[in-house]
Amino acid sequence: VREPYFLASLRRLWGSRDFRLTLMLFFCGLGMLNAVTSLTDTIAASLGVKDSDGLLGVGLIAGGVAGAIVLPLLSDRFGRRKVFLVLCMVLAVPALGALFLAPQGWYGFAIGAMALLGLALMSAGPIGFQYAAEVTAPVPESASQGVLLLAGQISGLVLTAGMSAAGPRGIGWWLGGLTVAAVIMALLSLRLRESLAKG
């Protein structure tokens, strides 16, 4: 009996070492992004802001839009994926660390940290999708992208639930944990092998 095409695609995806590493990056990175995006008001409250004005979310989106335009274009221009994925993972470390360490009242500092986080993680998305498609060809890009998105959505739901339960007083410890996870992500990204992209 011939194996269904979808199952064959999944088997080929899982058989790729670089795709498995990329999957771990998306599981952590996209999950973090989804959780932090959903909890900007709680993060603001942890910084002593009683009535959140949404500026943390604005900073996250502004940094993300700028990064998602510039870094993928540079990745295509130079025909390199790994170096830009590593850059994105490395930038996420000080961004989350700054949110974790931001003193009460340092709202502007936190907005800047959110902008850097958006630049790091939103830029990693399109670059990561392209990288996964290149290292798993001829598996359809829709299959690799779907699996990566699913992983990020699952982890995002879990992180959002945990961070919501912690509330403003406990969210700082979650941000500390995410900072440690970002360090691990940066180290994992170094193990990726460059794809065969050509600029």
KOLNURO-77361 format. One record per residue (C-alpha): residue number from 0; residue in one letter; x, y, z. Coordinates in steps of 0.001 Angstrom, whole numbers. Each point is the difference from the previous one (the first is absolute). Example, Ala and Ser with C-alpha at 12.3 -4.5 7.8 and 13.67 -1.06 7.14 Angstrom:
<pts>
    i  aa        X        Y        Z
    0   A    12300    -4500     7800
    1   S     1370     3440     -660
</pts>
This chain:
<pts>
    i  aa        X        Y        Z
    0   V        0        0        0
    1   R     1434     3340    -1034
    2   E      639     2428     2882
    3   P    -2301     3079      -75
    4   Y     1781     3024    -1409
    5   F     -621     2094     3121
    6   L     1475    -2637     2296
    7   A     2945     -432    -2340
    8   S      615     3759      164
    9   L      -82      -60     3788
   10   R     2447    -2886       68
   11   R     2376     1863    -2303
   12   L     -281     3132     2113
   13   W      800    -1875     3196
   14   G     2898    -1715    -1734
   15   S     1728     3344     -506
   16   R     2305      922     2883
   17   D     -139     3678     -891
   18   F    -3780      -29     -148
   19   R     -174    -1537     3472
   20   L     2214     2802     1312
   21   T    -2143     2584    -1788
   22   L    -3096    -1589     1494
   23   M     1442      460     3497
   24   L      780     3639     -774
   25   F    -3558      621    -1154
   26   F    -1459    -1921     2938
   27   C     1830     2323     2393
   28   G      206     3229    -1991
   29   L    -3472      168    -1482
   30   G    -1465    -1179     3286
   31   M     1805     2819     1809
   32   L    -1184     2547    -2537
   33   N    -3620    -1143      230
   34   A       62       28     3796
   35   V     1675     3397      372
   36   T    -2325     1525    -2604
   37   S    -3030    -1274     1920
   38   L     1260     1263     3367
   39   T     1273     3516     -667
   40   D    -2458     1437     2544
   41   T     1177    -2432     2682
   42   I     3638      820     -725
   43   A     -829     3715      215
   44   A    -1726     -581     3346
   45   S     3110    -1775     1302
   46   L     1921     3208     -772
   47   G    -2416     2082     2053
   48   V    -2172     1271    -2874
   49   K    -3572      -35     1351
   50   D    -1796      801    -3248
   51   S     1888    -1493    -2932
   52   D       50     2302    -3013
   53   G     1026    -2752    -2404
   54   L     3448     1453     -656
   55   L     1713    -3306      744
   56   G    -2019    -1579    -2794
   57   V      742     2939    -2294
   58   G     3718     -402      660
   59   L     -166    -3740     -667
   60   I    -1850      460    -3287
   61   A     2132     2946    -1164
   62   G     3228    -1896      594
   63   G    -1462    -3110    -1577
   64   V    -1184     1739    -3158
   65   A     3344     1753     -484
   66   G     1955    -3193      553
   67   A    -2308    -2165    -2103
   68   I      548     2348    -2939
   69   V     3746      559      290
   70   L     1515    -3294     1199
   71   P    -1753    -2373    -2453
   72   L     1004     2324    -2853
   73   L     3608      -92     1182
   74   S     -222    -3775      346
   75   D    -1142     -271    -3622
   76   R     2571     2528    -1159
   77   F     2927    -1927     1480
   78   G    -1494    -3455     -508
   79   R      501     -889     3655
   80   R    -2529    -1254     2539
   81   K     1975    -1339     2964
   82   V     1857     3200      861
   83   F    -3261     1965       97
   84   L    -1797    -2642     2044
   85   V     2887       22     2468
   86   L     -154     3813      125
   87   C    -3733     -104      760
   88   M      441    -2577     2762
   89   V     2882     1924     1549
   90   L    -1971     3289      -12
   91   A    -2870    -1677     1841
   92   V     2268     -610     3014
   93   P      644     3662     1002
   94   A    -3586      905     -926
   95   L    -1524    -2532     2410
   96   G     2737      622     2547
   97   A     -821     3722      -24
   98   L    -3691     -724      556
   99   F      902    -2317     2863
  100   L     2348     2498     1669
  101   A    -1915     3225     -752
  102   P     -568     1849     3309
  103   Q    -3403     1332      972
  104   G     -742     3188    -1877
  105   W     2468     -630    -2835
  106   Y    -2797     -152    -2534
  107   G     1940     1573    -2865
  108   F     2788    -2521      540
  109   A    -2539    -2828     -229
  110   I    -1491     1430    -3196
  111   G     3455      -20    -1577
  112   A      517    -3588     1149
  113   M    -3319    -1008    -1574
  114   A     1009     1680    -3272
  115   L     3237    -1989      -12
  116   L    -1913    -3201      785
  117   G    -2386      647    -2879
  118   L     2911      648    -2343
  119   A     1657    -3242     1083
  120   L    -2902    -2431       -1
  121   M    -2217     1408    -2763
  122   S     2971      168    -2361
  123   A      890    -3599      785
  124   G    -3379    -1210    -1276
  125   P      319      605    -3759
  126   I     3705     -861       25
  127   G     -685    -3214     1894
  128   F    -2820    -1008    -2337
  129   Q     2240      480    -3015
  130   Y     2877    -1832     1647
  131   A    -2228    -2972      884
  132   A    -1316     -174    -3567
  133   E     3526       12    -1411
  134   V     1454    -2675     2290
  135   T    -3002    -2337     -466
  136   A     -546      350    -3758
  137   P    -1754    -1569    -1864
  138   V    -2516     -167     2885
  139   P    -2654     2688     -692
  140   E      584     3262     1844
  141   S    -3606     -101     1218
  142   A      768    -3187     1947
  143   S     3094     1325     1785
  144   Q    -1630     3364      688
  145   G    -3137    -1633     1370
  146   V     1960    -2172     2425
  147   L     2071     2967     1207
  148   L    -3090     2148      545
  149   L    -1777    -2799     1852
  150   A     2962     -438     2357
  151   G       73     3725      756
  152   Q    -3741      160      615
  153   I       76    -2920     2439
  154   S     2871     1422     2044
  155   G    -1582     3457     -150
  156   L    -3222    -1291     1555
  157   V     1912    -1746     2797
  158   L     2188     3033      738
  159   T    -2924     2411     -108
  160   A    -1980    -2135     2441
  161   G     2935     -275     2412
  162   M      933     3671     -154
  163   S    -3635     1079      363
  164   A     -374    -2139     3099
  165   A     3123     1580     1506
  166   G    -1409     3522     -316
  167   P     2018     3245      218
  168   R     1881    -1118     3114
  169   G     1195    -3290    -1432
  170   I      490      868    -3640
  171   G     3519     1256      692
  172   W     1123    -3538      816
  173   W    -1516    -1216    -3245
  174   L     1936     2686    -1887
  175   G     3146    -1200     1737
  176   G     -724    -3534    -1146
  177   L     -611     1211    -3533
  178   T     3359     1776       75
  179   V     1706    -3287      851
  180   A    -1970    -1692    -2788
  181   A     1162     2718    -2417
  182   V     3623     -763      881
  183   I     -649    -3669     -788
  184   M    -1652     1009    -3290
  185   A     3060     2068     -947
  186   L     2272    -2964      693
  187   L    -2253    -2338    -1998
  188   S        6     2381    -2965
  189   L     3772     -265     -160
  190   R     -386    -3712     -769
  191   L    -2007      672    -3162
  192   R     1709     -661    -3313
  193   E     -263     2634    -2701
  194   S    -2577     -694    -2683
  195   L      761       77    -3700
  196   A    -1667     3398     -498
  197   K     1527     2195    -2652
  198   G     -147     3761       57
</pts>
